[in-house]
């Protein structure tokens, strides 16, 4: 079945550590997105990518990094520079004409 | 910069009543999306509206788009408890950036 897979579902990080969240899609979608959601809040865009080897900063990119070496994969690294990383992270992808936008199941990151 | 505004942010309804959620956006767009989110879960796609005057219906939910007014509505007919969730609209800008509204937390009471 086609879809977007995020892993892990839950992730715990010690302060000062970098962690990488995985997002893989087998839908052959060109565009991929990373969002952050805080409790009771909306979705804020971290990074997005339209094509392989290209990506753009969203509204809250500081403390995060991404890569897009393959069409199927768009991993997000939460660096130690991100001061308040505890949140729910969602990955999305869209069809070439953006007639659909699908989301993964999310990764809940907690700093301990 | 594209801004997306939803209202109301909180909506408490009685079962059987009708209500409308509004989504305004600030710049021209050709793609508007509605999603539902249950607590602790990801987003479920409800509707994608692609052109001016588009109307889509699924069960008790109906979405419409007026690109000239930069307004989309999500109308709820005869609400039932199962519709309790947070509803988001999202708009795709000209640079492919997908921007979300803050969401509407809907609670349907017996």
Interface residues (C-beta under 8 A of the other chain):
Chain A: X31 X33 X35 X40 X41 X42 X43 X44 X45 X48 X50 X56 X58 X90 X92 X94 X98 X99 X100 X101 X102 X103 X104 X105 X106
Chain B: X31 X33 X35 X41 X42 X43 X45 X48 X50 X88 X90 X92 X95 X96 X97 X98 X99 X100 X101 X102 X103 X105
